[in-house]
Amino acid sequence: MEAPHSPAADTAAAFAIRLSIDSPDRMQELGRRLAVLLRPGDLVMLSGELGAGKTTLTRGLGEGLAVRGAVTSPTFVIARVHPSLGGGPALVHVDAYRLGGGLEEMEDLDLDVSLPDSVIVVEWGDGKVEELSDDRLRVVIERGVGDTDDDRRIVTVSGIGARWAAEQRPGLDRLEELGRA
């Protein structure tokens, strides 16, 4: 591991933006806009209930990063690598839902080897992958609970660590255009 994890990094977000996203198309657009902010070595952690839109957001990230292959849920294969179609970073899409342990199980995936050259997106990564990097983007997707067909989601995007403290404001403004919550 290159960057040891410090527990203080969990509580000190460099920024946090709450957005109201009202459709799967807008969730995918959020992913495309987030992709503009990402660079090789970035870790993105996605949290949210089943069906919240984590894979839809990741599909948008893949489009924005211009990677090869359809971005689908990696639930049964645990991780998928989508190489860049251009000169950008690969997208490593991980679903940690079925992984019970912490970083020990994740080490088998060699994410620490992929991290410097790729953008790693981990669904269900809370409590499992924070040790990969002190600098990470955390995205929490909340949806209506119960039997509802409402597509509205509240998405909180938080930048954690020095990398995100230095993030440029224009990129964040593009996220806010989607709708502040």
Salt bridges, closest charged atoms under 4 A:
ASP10 OD2 - HIS5 NE2 3.71
ASP10 OD1 - ARG136 NH2 2.43
ASP22 OD1 - ARG26 NE 3.78
GLU29 OE1 - ARG32 NH2 2.83
GLU29 OE2 - ARG33 NE 2.81
ASP42 OD2 - ARG163 NH2 2.73
GLU63 OE1 - ARG32 NH1 2.51
GLU123 OE2 - HIS93 NE2 2.71
ASP126 OD2 - ARG138 NH2 2.70
GLU142 OE2 - ARG18 NH1 3.55
GLU167 OE1 - ARG163 NH1 2.97
ASP173 OD1 - ARG169 NE 2.96
GLU176 OE1 - ARG169 NH2 2.78
GLU176 OE2 - ARG180 NH2 2.36
GLU177 OE1 - ARG33 NH1 3.31
